[in-house]
Amino acid sequence: MPLISEDLGAVTKSFVRVNRQGVPMAESMMIRALGFVDYDLSEELARMKERLAPLGWGDLDDQTIVNAIKIRSRLDVYKATPAEVNASLGKTAPAFIEELGGDFISAIRWLGQECGVWVLAPCHTPTSSSPSSRLMAAP
């Protein structure tokens, strides 16, 4: 079903509504679709991961970051919709995500210094073939 409109917001909202029952899509991609006019969430997440990479946390999954965005925005991690997350970010998304990256860096350094946990290592759980992550103490 083609949707033709000059209103990108209406097209994006229609896409989100149609896709909710269709192909499974990562929440970060739904937020990206909603906020594409103001910012590109994929680029912002990639920048954050680049900052985290030297600390061994560059492979942090997008959903963990999206959950942190929700928490910092005082949204319910399990109930907040992509539209609510996008509305909380608004046009300040790049600065918000940059600050959140700084918070992650502070937390990572604290984990290393206080708990001896320095890197996020990929692993496979016995019940899943998809990679998850686990914390690794420094050798």
Secondary structure, 3 states (H helix, E strand, C coil): CCCCCCCHHHHHHHHHHHHCCCCCCCHHHHHHHHHCCCCCHHHHHHHHHHHHHHHCCCCCCHHHHHHHHHHHCCCCCCCCCHHHHHHHHHHHHHHHHHHHHHHHHHHHHHHHHHHCEEEEEEEECCCCCCEEEEEEECC
